[in-house]
Amino acid sequence: MARRKPNILLITCDQWRGDSLSAAGHPVVRTPNADALAAEGVLFARHYAGAAPCSPARACLYTGLYQMNNRVCRNGSPLDRRHGNIALAARALGYDPTLFGYTDVSPDPRYLSPEDPLLRSYEGVLPGFTVRQLLPEHQKPWLSWLAARGVDASSGFPDIHRPADGAGKTVTNAPPVYSADETPAAFLAGEFIRWLGEQDAHWFAHLSFLSPHPPFIVPEPYNTLYDPADGPDFARAESWRDEAAAHPYLDHAVRKQKREKFLPGMKGKVRDFGEDEFRVIRALYWGMISEVDAQLGRIWQAIKAAGAWDDTIVVLTSDHAEMMGDHFLLGKGGFFDQSFHVPLIVRDPARRKAAGMRVDRFTEAVDVMPTLLDLLGATPPAHLDGRSLAPFLGGDAPANWREAAHWEFDFRSIEKGSAERHFGLRPQQCNLAVMRTDKFKYVHFGGGLPPLLYDLENDPGELANLAADPAFLSVRLELAERMLAWRAEHLDQSLALSALTEEGVVGAPATLPRI
């Protein structure tokens, strides 16, 4: 019997670290609803974002292309209209992909009037999505919903995320004015559940939660759920000055981060937080993870109540991760694992053989699009950089799987030019690329900035740069050559896999995955 067309639920959280998941073995964080999904699906424990921050990370996730090909370098970098994406591909398969949240995709300005308001924000919608509930950074739809519930939301964003007791000049776990039933995640989950009740055919929904993205604040009981004294030591040098001295990029990153970006109204630099303050922030971050996990539980129950659980493929992941005090940093970017290692759980009710398994092979954000297409019975376009994870769901190890994870980070600043001035580089030179194997991590910088090499077996905290050590010169050369080969293999293949002959087009189809 042919399989009924499955539903698709693609959930992205924002800034969720891959280690902060109890199913992944975290010693403190508890995520029972994500764990329940993993028990019915497959946990990909070594999954990595392709880029950072939000727009570049999501471009990799949505297009199946590395940053070197999709060229979304920063928030605000337009996504070339020629690229296909998961929403357009799903639409071509008969779905109406519906968005709850945001996608942070800047439209191609070459096809819009210079006066079009779409060109005044990087928070555009990925082509192909029907928007049911948009929730951009200003969070106005959520704020008006709060006001309708009798909550004073007049402070707006980001001040709504300050402690309700007026504290805010010191790090505190005091709760905000809104309750656990009134968070942005609760709002979006409710909107999805209401929409779910309207569906009478197969559906494709994308829930894009902001949590656990800063500001770092969370209502009761999650604000006190974790003891700041608990948890592992931070991975970092003895002082922020020692950290900054390790590399010119780190010196720039550590010195520039401002507290107000993460805790509204707070003055000073992140680097000057004390150990106790970093621990309070980390406990709040873990509480934010547990809060969004509770909303996942609501969603699972709603789908089951609708009788759709056995027909629904669920993908749970994050766009990128969070430094959370490691290396005296908060936020995302750079090259450390903490910023790029993200969760990935895939659950397909038609593929139960590997249910509850953990995969420790390297997987990447670019694998999500081809995986979903494969699970829907479509052939992923040959030019995509990612590969389908469907064989893992059947308990098989695909042949010739990658032996390293790769990601890129572009630190240009087109609008302000701050990084360019600081390093004396052109925008095209403000970038880095990472190759991470089981044993080593190699970081290659543009613009003549020195490379980095870490022995991950003996230095998992990435504190000792061995790039200039003669004893590791051969390792550095090998990884540099492997990175060059990786880039050469994955240069844009959208037409290079086709050829025009007397018999017409041969090779991979020359059509884009668009409608």
Number of C-alpha atoms within 10 A of each C-alpha: 3 4 7 8 15 21 21 23 19 20 19 26 24 21 31 30 27 27 19 22 25 15 22 19 12 15 13 16 22 21 23 17 20 24 19 14 23 23 18 20 26 28 28 26 23 20 25 30 32 30 33 31 26 23 26 31 29 26 31 32 27 22 30 31 27 30 23 16 20 20 17 25 25 21 19 22 17 23 22 16 13 12 17 23 23 24 27 22 24 24 16 14 14 12 19 18 23 21 25 23 28 22 27 22 25 24 23 15 15 10 8 12 10 11 8 9 9 17 18 12 14 19 22 20 20 24 18 21 21 16 17 15 19 21 23 19 13 11 15 15 14 22 23 16 15 19 12 11 11 9 15 15 21 12 11 14 15 18 16 18 23 25 21 15 10 9 15 18 12 11 17 17 22 20 23 21 17 20 14 20 14 19 21 23 27 21 22 23 24 18 16 22 18 12 15 17 12 8 10 7 9 16 18 21 25 22 23 24 24 22 25 27 19 21 19 26 26 31 25 17 13 21 26 17 17 21 14 18 11 12 15 9 11 16 17 17 19 10 13 19 15 14 17 19 15 15 16 13 20 19 16 15 17 22 17 12 18 17 18 15 18 19 24 21 16 17 14 12 15 22 22 16 17 10 12 12 16 23 22 21 23 22 28 30 29 27 26 25 25 27 26 25 21 18 21 22 17 16 18 18 14 20 17 13 11 12 11 16 18 13 19 22 23 22 22 20 28 31 31 32 31 27 24 23 23 18 25 28 23 24 20 21 24 25 24 18 21 26 28 34 26 30 28 25 22 26 24 25 17 15 19 15 16 20 21 19 17 19 18 11 17 19 26 29 33 27 23 26 28 26 23 25 19 17 19 16 11 14 12 19 21 17 20 21 23 25 22 20 24 21 15 20 24 16 16 12 14 13 7 6 11 14 13 19 21 26 24 27 24 25 23 21 16 13 7 9 14 13 19 18 13 11 16 12 17 14 18 12 18 21 18 20 23 25 22 20 17 13 13 20 25 27 25 20 20 17 15 11 17 14 19 21 26 23 21 17 11 11 13 15 19 21 18 16 17 18 19 13 10 10 10 15 13 10 17 24 13 13 21 18 12 14 20 11 11 13 15 10 11 16 15 18 15 19 15 12 14 15 13 10 8 6 6 7 12 13 12 16 16 18 11 15 19 17 11
